[in-house]
Amino acid sequence: MSKIIIGTSGYSYKDWVGPVYPPGTTPNDYLNLYAKEFSIVELNFSYYKMPDHKMLEHMLLKTPPEFLFSIKAHKSLTHDIDSSSEENSKIYKENVYPLIESNRIGALLFQFPYSFHYTVQNRKYLDKLCRGFEGLPTAFEFRSDEWIKESVFETLKERKISFVNVDEPPLPKLIPPTDVVTADPGYIRFHGRNKANWWKGTNVSRYDYLYDKEEINTWISKIAGIMEKVKILLVAFNNHYKGQAVKNARMLKEILKEKGIGEVL
């Protein structure tokens, strides 16, 4: 039976104290409490600052041996691409080695911006990136629907790179809900559907959204279909404001267990 591992994008939010963590919880205890309920977390800090061995080793010690981490690629590899990106790829890969060595990696997550268009230059860059991370569990998330092409999917399959399916606002030229599988693990990320703040909001207000049960249910058939093609499906909720991601992660777990779909973790 395929496993579906559900968690959230990030765990270290002060506004989770009360809604998620008990009142009075200190940041030092966030991860330990989070790992008592969930089996995976996406690490976001690595987008802003290169991860380091000591920090990741400390996180490994604070979590159970079966707990997984997906870790976002540094912005120099996805957003601020220049001549130094190749060297930064090597640094990033070396720095996440504790997660890989311990077999605690969900995926290396490369989230490209909407401005990363389907161009010859960008396709050549992705080719270099794929070769640089060959053999590692790597996932690509695109924001522009220009990348929704069979040729892209086939190339990712050949390179064994996971395509990240997304739920985000139904706005022009954004990627619609898909159930694409290009590698194991499968991957889905829920960003919320806050249309008003998507283009002009902050990293908090953009993801300020709580899915209702009906909206989550629209994904169940897609999830079931993906799980027929992979051994593991990773799902992360990014609507983190005031713990809404946790509420929706719990909701999805409950629905899948009721329907008997996969081994839910």
N, C-alpha and C positions, 0 to 999 in steps of 0.2 A: 504493500500500500504506500502510495506517495505521501510525503510529509508536506504540510503547509506550516511555515514558521512565520508567525505574525508578531510585529512589534511596531515601534514608532521611530520617527526620524528625530534623534536626540532624546535626551532624558534629563539634562541638567538645566531646568527652567525654574526660576524662583516662583513663577505664578502657578506651578504645580503643587506648591506647598498649600495644603488645604484640600483642593480638588483631587489630588493623587496621593501625595505624601502627607503623613500626619503633621498637624501643626507643630512647629518647632523643629522640624527636620533641618539639618544643616547640609550644605552641598556635599560634604564628605560622605554622607550616607545615601545620596540619591541613587547611585548605581547599584549598591547592594540591595536597596528596596525594590528598585526597578526589576532586577534580575530574579527576584522571588516570584514575579508574575509572568514575565516575558522571557523568551529564549533567544531573542536577537534584538540588536539596536543598531541604527545607523549613526555613525559618528560624523558630525558636521564640522567640528572645529578644524578639521584637516583641510577644509576648503580655504580657510583664512590663514592658517599657519601650518607649515609642514609638521606632521606628527614626529615624535621622537620615541626611541626605544623605551626609555624609562617610563614614560607616561602610559604606553600601551602595555608594558609588562605589569605595571601597577593595576591597570584595568583587568588584566587577565587574572590576577590574584584575587580580585574582589568579586569575581563571578564564578559560577559553577563550571566544571570542565566541559559541559555540553553547550554552554552559552556561546553564541556567535556574534561577530561584529561585521557589519558592512561599513566600509570607510570611504568617505567621499574624496575624490581626487583634488589636489590643490588647484587653486584658480589659475595658476600659471599653465596648467595642462588642459584647461577647458575654456577659460574666458579671456585670459591675458596671454594668448599664445604669441611667442616671438622666438628669436633665435636661441634663447636660453631654455626653451621648453624641453628639448631633448635631454639636457643635463639634469633638469628638474625631474624628469621622468625617472632617471636613475636614482636620484636622491629619495624620491617618494617611495620607490620600490624597495630600496634598502631600509627605509625607516619603518615600513609596515611589516618587515620580516618577522617580528615576534608573533603576529597574528597568523601568518602563513606557516611558520615553523611549528606552531602549536596546533595547527589544523583547526583554528577557531575563526577562520575567515568566512563570512557569508559571500561577499563579493567586493571587489574594488570598483567603486561606483563613480563613473564619469558622467556628470550632468552638464550637458552643453546648453548654452543659452539660446534664446530665440534667434539671436543675431548670427548664430553659427549655421550658415546656409549650405545647401547642397551645391557646392562648387568643386571644381577640379582641385583647387588648392587645398580645400578642407578634406577632400577624399584622400589626397596624397598624405595629408597629416595623419588621418585616421589609419592609413596603411602602416605608417611608421609606428604609431601607437600600438596597434595590434601586434606587430612584430616585437616591440619592446616588452610587452606583457604576455607574450605567448606562454601557454601552460598554466597561467594563473586564472582564478575565477574572476572574470572581468565583465562588467555590465555597462552598456552605453544607454544613456537617456537623452533623447532629443526633444526640443520644444517646438521646432518648426515642422509643419506637416510635409515639407519638401522631402523629408527623409522616409516617408511612408511609401516605399517602393519595393517591389519584389527583388530587384537587383541588390538593394541594401540588405534585405533579409537573407538572401542567399549568400552574400559575402560574409555576413556575421556568422552564419551557420558554418561556413568553411573555416572561419577563424576561431570558432567555438567561443564567441562573444555573446553574452546574454543581451537581448533587446528588452528594455524596460518599458512595460505597458503602464500607462498613466491614466489617472482620473483627474481632470482639471477643468476649469470653466469652459463651456461651449462657446468659445470665441473664434472668430475667423483666423484661419491659418495655424491655430494650435492643433496639437495631435488629439484626435478623438479616442475614446475607449477602444482598445484593441485586445486581441488574445494571441499575440504573436509569440512563438517559441523559436528561438534560434540556438539555444544552448541550455544546458543544465548548470545552475538552477534557473528556473523561470523567475520572473521578477515583476511585481506590480507596486506602484507607488501612488498613494492617494494624497493629492495636494489641496483638496477642497474645491468648491465651485464659486468662490467669491469674485464674481465678474467685476463688481464695482472697483475693487482694489487691486485687481491683478496687474494692471499696467502702471498704476500710480502709487500703490501701497508700499509699505515697508516690509521687511522680512517677517514682521509679526502680523500686520494687518492683512497682508496678501493671503495668508493662510488661516485667517480667522473664519472658520466654517465648521459646522457640525452636521454631518450626514445624518439623514433619518433612515429608518429601517428599509423603507421602500427604495431609496437610492442605493443602499448597500446590496439589496436583493437583485438589482439589475446586473450585478457583477457575478452572481453565483454560477450562472451557466458558463460564463467565460472562465472562471476559476476552475470549474470542473473539467472543462475542455483542456486547459493548460496542464492540469494535473495528470491527465491521461498520457502526456508526452514527456513528463519530467519525473525525476525521483524526488526533487525538492522544489517547492515554490516559496519564494520569499515575498512577504507583503509588508510594506511599511506605510504608516499613516504620518503625513507631514503637517497636518492641520493642528499644530501643537499648542496654539493659544489656549491658555487656561485648562490644559489637559484634555481638550476635545479629541485629540488623537488617541488617547487612552480609552476614552468612552467608545469610540468607533472600532478600535481594535478588539475590545471586549465584545462589542456587538457582532462583529464578523465571526469571531470565535464561536459565539453562542449559536449563530445561524448555521455555520458549517457542522457543528456537532449535532444539532437537531436534525440536519439532513443526512448525516452520516457520510460526509464528503471528506475523504482522506484522514490521515493522522494529524490532528490539529495540535500544534505546539505554540 
